[in-house]
Amino acid sequence: MKHHTGRISTGWAVGVGVVALVVAGLAAGEVAGWPFLASPVQRALSKTLQREVVFNESQASGAATVRFLGGLKVKLPQLQIAAPAWSQRPYFLRATHAEMHLSYGSLWRARQGAPLDIELLRADHLVVHAERLADGRASWAFGDSQPKDPSPDDDGRSVLPTVHDLRVLQGQLTFVDAPLKANITAELQLAEGAPSPAALAGTPQPLRLAVQGLVASAQGTYGPAKLSAKLRTAGVTPLLRSDGGAEPVPIVLELKSGKTALVFNGTVTDLFKLSRMKGVFRVTGPSLAAVGDPLGVTLPSTGAFVLAGRVSKAGGVWNVLTDDATVGSSKLKAAMTYDTRPRVPLLSGSVTGPRLLLADLAPTIGGEPGAAPAPPASASSPASARVLPDKEFDLPSLRAMNANVLMAFDRVELGSLFALPLQPLKTHLTLQDGKLRLDDLVARTADGNLTGKLSLDGTGKLALWDADLRWSGVKLEEWLKQPRAGGGPPYVSGSLVGRAAVKGQGRSTAQILGSLDGVVTTSLRNGRVSHLVIEAAGLDIAQALGVLLKGDDLLPVSCALADMQVTQGVLRPRALVVDTGDSTLWADGSVSLKDETLDLRVVVTPKDFSPLTLRTPLFVKGPFKDPRISVEKAPLARKLGGAVLLALLNPLAALVPLVDSGGGEAGTDTCAQLIARAKQAARDKAQAAPDRKP
C-alpha cells in the first residue's frame, strides 16, 4: 500500500513538474519572443490576409519576435505587406522597427472579409501605397473583402483598416483612387502625448497646435483640380478609430483645391469618416459649384464667394450654419442640414440675406458672373454673334441629391436697367428626383408685386422648363431707370399688369428660350408716355422739333396692350398698341429667340386715321447684338392697305374683353373705341385703294 501511494505521489510530482516546465517554457518563449516561430507566424498571416507578409528581409538588422498571450503581437526590424496582384506598386505597407498587435478575433474576421482591426501599430518609418480601381478593388481590402458589386458612388471607406493606437515617427502615403479621381501623396509625422482637447479648445488661430500629434502635408489632384493640404492634430489614436468610443481630438485643416481654399478648426474622432466633427470653417473660391462637386452636393454656379460659419457632423448628418457668406456682391446667411443616410441625400434648411444680386447667379444659367467682366475678344477667337447663354446645364447634378429649402431675401437687385430692386423676395425651393421647383414665389417692387412658380425637370436628356409668372401694380416710372437730361419727366409711367406662361426644353438657356411655347400678355394702367418718343417713332420731324423747343411733356395713355404668342422660340405680337391723345403706336412682326433676330414694324397713326396722314413705318431688324433701324422707302399710302391695318386690329379686338386696363369700364371703352375708329379707317382705305393708280 505504501508502495502504491509512493507511485501516485511520484506521478503527481512528475505531472506538476512537466506542467511547470511547460509553463516555464511558455513564459520563457513569451519573454524571448519565440524567435523560431517568426517564420510560421509570417506564413500564417500571409494565408489569413491572402497577401504575402514579410517580417524581416535583412537578417543583419535583428530577429523578429512573436508573442501570443492576449493576441498576436509581433515586433520586428521590418514589416512588409505585399500589394495585390493587380497593383504595380512594390508593396502595400512597409514599416521599419515596427510593432503590431492583432486580436485573434480580428484575424478571423479579416479572413471572412471584414476590415482589418489593428490594436497597435508602431514604427520609426511607415510607407503605405493605397489604391483603388474603377471596379472597386482596393489594396487595403484583405481576404474576401473585395466588393461583389462595386459602384463608383462607394467611397471605399467601409473597408479601411482601423488602427486603435498608431505611433509613427515619419511616414509617407500615396492614395490613388479611380472612382474619386484622386491621386494624392502625403508626408506625415505622428506622435502621441499631445495636449488634451480642453487645452486647445480655445485656440483662435489656424495651425497653433503643438508639434505632438499628427503633422501632415499632402499634394496631388482631386478630380480635375490640383490639391494641397496641411493638417495638424493634438492626438492621433482616436482619429483612426471607428468604434464610436473615441474622444474628440482637436484638429486644424488647411485645404486648397484649384482656386478653392478651406480652413477648418475644431474636433473630430475619425479622420476617415469625420465622425463627430465639430468646429468653425472658412471657405473661399470662384464658384459654389466647385465646392459642391467633390462632396456630391448640388450647389449653384455663382461668382467668387467667401463662406464662414460652423459645421458639425453626427453619423451621416451634417449641419452647417453660415453666419457670413459673400457671393460676388451678395450678402447671405444659411442654416442647412445635409443627410447622407437616404438612398438619395437630402439637403434642407433656409437661405436668407439682406442683399442678393441676380448677376451673381448668372453662371447658373450659363452667363458670366456680374463681378467679373468678360475678357476682350482676340483676333484668334472672334466674339460670338450670339447673346443668350449657350453653356450646357449639368443635369446629372440635379439627380445627385434632393433638397427642401426656404429662401427669403430682403433685397434682390436685378441689374443696371432697374432703379428699384425686388424688396423682398420669398420662395420655396424643392429638388426631388431631378426635378427642381421654385414654388410660392412672391416679390414686391415699385408698389407692385410679382407672383408665380418656376420648374426645371432634369430627369431626361433635355431639361424641361415651365414658368408661370404674374405681375401687377408695378410703377414703371419708379422701377425702370429713365435718365433724362435736365431732369425731364420719365419716358413712360403707369402701373404694369400682366402674365407670362411659357414652356421650353433644351440643354442650355439658349436652347430652352429657342424652343419656348406659350403666351405673354401685359397692359399699362393709368399710363403716360413721352410726347417726343411718340413723334420720333412716327418720324414726324416737325412735331418732334416743336416738342424739343418747348420741352417734352407726358401724353396720357388711354389704351396700352401687348399680347404675344410664343411658338418654337418666336414671339409674335398678336396685338401691340399704345394709344395717346395725339397718336396711336402699333407694332407687329417677330422676335426670334432661336435665331436671336428681330423683325419688327412700328406704325404711328394720327387720331383721325386719315389714309393721307398715315406715317411711314419704322422697321427694327437684325441680330440681337447689332439691330438695325430703317424706314419704309416707298410712301406708306402706296404700301399700307386696309387689310394690313385690320391684321393689327383683329387680335386686339379679341384681347380687349380679357384685359382690365385699370380704369374699369371706361378703360375698356377707350380700347374698344380705338378699335372701332381704326377699323373704319381701314375700310375707308380699302375702298379708296382701287381709285388710285399704282
Buried (B, 14 or more C-beta within 10 A) or exposed (E): EEEEEEEEEEEEEEEEEEEEEEEEEEEEBBEEBBEEBBEEBBEBBBEBBEBBBBBBEEEEEBBBBBBBEEBBBBBBBBBBBBBBEEBEBEBBBBBBBBBBBBBEEBBEBBBEBBBBBBBBBBBBBBBBBBBBBEEBBBBBBBBEBBBEEBEEEBBBEEBBBBBBBBBBBBBBBBBBBBBBBBBBEBEBBBBBEBBEBEEBEEBEEBBEBBEBBBBBBBBBBBBEBEBBBBBBBBBBBBBBBBEEEBEBBBBBBBBBBBEBBBBBBBBBBBBBBBBBBBBBBBBBBBBBBBBBBBBBBBBBBBBBBEBBBBBBBEEEEBBBBBEEBBBBBBBBBBBBBBBBEEEBBBBBBEBBBEBBBBBBBBBBBBBBBBBBEEEEEEEEEEEEEEEBBBBBBEBEBBBBBBBBBBBBBBBBBBEEEBBBBBBBBBBBBBBEEBBBBBEEBBBBBBEBBBBBBBBBBBEEEBBBBBBBBBBBBBBBBBBBEBEEEEEBBBBBBBBBBBBBBBBBBBBBBBBBBBBBBBBBBBBBBBBBBBBBBBBBBBBBEEBBEEBEEEEBEBBEBBBBBBBBBBEEBBBBBBBBBBBBEBBBBBBBBBBBBBBBBBBBBBBBBBBEBEBEEBBBBBBBBBBBEEEEEEEBEEEBBEEBBBEBBBEBBBBBBEBBEEBEBBBEEEBBBBBBEBBEBBBEBBEBBBEEBEEEEE
